[in-house]
Structure formats: C-alpha cells, structure tokens
Amino acid sequence: MKPKILLISGSLRATSSTQQVLTHVEKTLSPMAEPVVYEGLGTLPHFDDSPNVSQEVTALRTAIARADGVLICTPEYAFGVPGSLKNAIDWTVSSGELVEKPLALITAASQGESCHAALQKIFRAISAKTNENTTLLIQFIRSKIDSDGYIKDQNTIDSIQVLCNHFVSAIIEHVQAKAEVE
Ligand SMILES: Cc1cc2nc3c(=O)[nH]c(=O)nc-3n(C[C@H](O)[C@H](O)[C@H](O)COP(=O)(O)O)c2cc1C
C-alpha cells in the first residue's frame, strides 16, 4: 500500500526555504507514498466559523479527509505559527478532519522552538496522531540549503529520511488497525 500524504507548507513567501524542504520531502516520500501538495493556503478566507463555507475551505477539508496522513512543513514567524497556517488549522477544528489523522511536522526556521512547541500542543488538543518520531525541528535552515535550493546538510537529509520512514510505517499501521475495527 502506498499511502496518500497531503503536504502543507506554512510559508507563502516567493523565495521560501520551507518550499525547498517540502520539495525534498516530496522526493523522499515518493518511492513509498503518494505525496499530494496542497496549494490553497493563500486563498483561504480568514476563519470566521461560518457554517456556509467557501469552496476553498471545502477543498481544504476534502483534501485532508482524502489523505491517509498529513505532513506540515513550516517556518516560525515572530516566535509563533505563521498566521496563514494557523488559519487553515482553525478551519478544521470544528469539522474534525485532523482528528485521529496521522500527522507529521517539520519546523524549519532560524530557531523555531516556539512554533514547533505550539503546533505540537495544537495537534494534541485536536487529537491528531503524531509522536516524537514524526516531528522534526530543523534550525538554521537557510545555512543548510545551497544556492540552487537543495538541502546540502547530510544530517538534515538523514533526519528527513528517518522521519519519512517512520511516518509511512505509522500511517500503514493506522490504516490496518482501522480496517480491522471496521
Ligand atoms: C517575518 C519573519 C519573521 C521571522 N521570525 C522568526 C522567529 O520568530 N523565529 C525564527 O526562528 N525564525 C524567524 N524567521 C526566520 C525564518 O524562520 C526563516 O527565514 C525561514 O527560512 C523562513 O521560511 P520561508 O522562507 O519558508 O518563509 C522569521 C522570518 C520572517 C520573514
């Protein structure tokens, strides 16, 4: 089984280091999973809890629901979770698509501890399935990417490989356990 994994970037910047990490993650996952890149973060409306949601919100919820797992890769801005990513997560809280969903987190920033800790707290609160093997904090990210946009730091490449291996195994176990219950 090749699990479908939705990849979400927490950055909308044109020269995004997060996007470069996510491109590497996509390549790393490809032999063992079906990565699907979510591209709607920048067009989501601000969260207002309206029951009549826009097609952008429906598309986000559907993309998460259809995925076997979700991998979020994000920078830290102003000691916190980027607003556009937090907005997307807020849109899923009442509808529950991330509940019991296998979730991996890569925070790639200059420092990143605050954002990394905050997101893990959020994931516990909404009962997403994540653990220490599926979370990774990459610090000094810009020094680990070369001028062509490729990750040049071998430890980082290895850590991403290990995370992807653990995440795919966790998803397969989760899918099999669900199938046994049903
Ligand atoms: C507006 C802004 C605020 C930032 N604030 C932080 C911060 O609080 N902590 C940190 O570790 N890095 C911070 N950074 C650095 C980013 O984490 C780093 O530049 C990262 O590579 C940005 O990712 P991106 O290119 O995908 O947007 C900030 C960067 C920007 C643009």
The ligand as an ORCA input file, in Angstrom:
! r2SCAN-3c Opt
* xyz 0 1
  C       8.514     37.844      9.151
  C       9.527     36.848      9.631
  C       9.620     36.558     10.968
  C      10.512     35.607     11.429
  N      10.523     35.285     12.756
  C      11.275     34.247     13.170
  C      11.186     33.770     14.512
  O      10.480     34.294     15.350
  N      11.916     32.688     14.861
  C      12.727     32.035     13.966
  O      13.328     31.024     14.322
  N      12.835     32.460     12.683
  C      12.142     33.541     12.279
  N      12.218     33.990     10.986
  C      13.182     33.347     10.093
  C      12.530     32.234      9.313
  O      12.165     31.165     10.131
  C      13.492     31.757      8.245
  O      13.914     32.864      7.481
  C      12.855     30.747      7.323
  O      13.820     30.317      6.397
  C      11.658     31.357      6.607
  O      10.987     30.336      5.895
  P      10.288     30.672      4.490
  O      11.380     31.141      3.572
  O       9.721     29.356      4.058
  O       9.235     31.689      4.724
  C      11.368     34.963     10.514
  C      11.299     35.279      9.156
  C      10.387     36.213      8.714
  C      10.296     36.510      7.247
*
